[in-house]
């Protein structure tokens, strides 16, 4: 048992790579990480989802190196996520942003037949996206890879993938029959 916690072997199994145990650890930390991301986002120019994603990357990288004999491993994971969020905020505010290439600006309206419905769908989609998601979608439409976008926005590819998932979710809601 790890310091008398219920289900004491969960962290050990997570450290050893058992996916169900990792999922249980993540679920146990989810609320705390979301609150931290919301707090730091409210005091910076970052979106909570970006900060949360950065924290999860750090936490998932830290789980295999957990030392169960020193301190509280859950607090260590929370601190690791917090440090990653703060490092991300610091790097975003201290580095000049290169900005997206010109080909990621508002796309020119196409003139092919049947495009009006597509334009209407895209307009509706862009109206529902956050500013960050809209920039990412424009860059994808312009043909940039996730790695290129991550480099341009100074974030991780996992962060871009998370936003793409949110964009797809928004698209599905928009196109689902009501």
LINGI-V517886 format. One record per backbone hydrogen bond with DSSP energy under -1.0 kcal/mol. CO is the residue of the C=O (numbers start at 0). NH is the residue of the N-H. If there is no record, write none. Layout:
# LINGI-V517886
CO NH
CO NH
This chain:
# LINGI-V517886
1 4
6 9
8 12
9 13
10 14
11 15
12 17
13 16
17 21
18 22
19 23
20 24
21 25
22 26
23 27
24 28
25 29
28 32
29 33
30 34
31 35
32 36
33 37
34 38
35 39
36 40
37 41
40 43
46 50
47 51
48 52
49 53
50 54
51 55
52 56
53 57
54 58
55 59
56 60
57 61
58 62
61 64
62 65
71 75
72 76
73 77
74 78
75 79
76 80
77 81
78 82
79 83
80 84
81 85
82 86
83 87
84 88
85 89
86 90
87 91
88 92
89 93
90 94
100 103
101 104
111 114
114 118
115 119
116 120
117 121
118 122
119 123
120 124
121 125
122 126
124 127
129 133
130 134
131 135
132 136
133 137
134 138
135 139
136 140
137 141
138 143
139 142
144 148
145 149
146 150
147 151
148 152
149 154
155 159
156 160
157 161
158 162
159 163
160 164
161 165
162 166
163 167
164 168
165 169
166 170
167 171
168 172
169 173
170 174
171 175
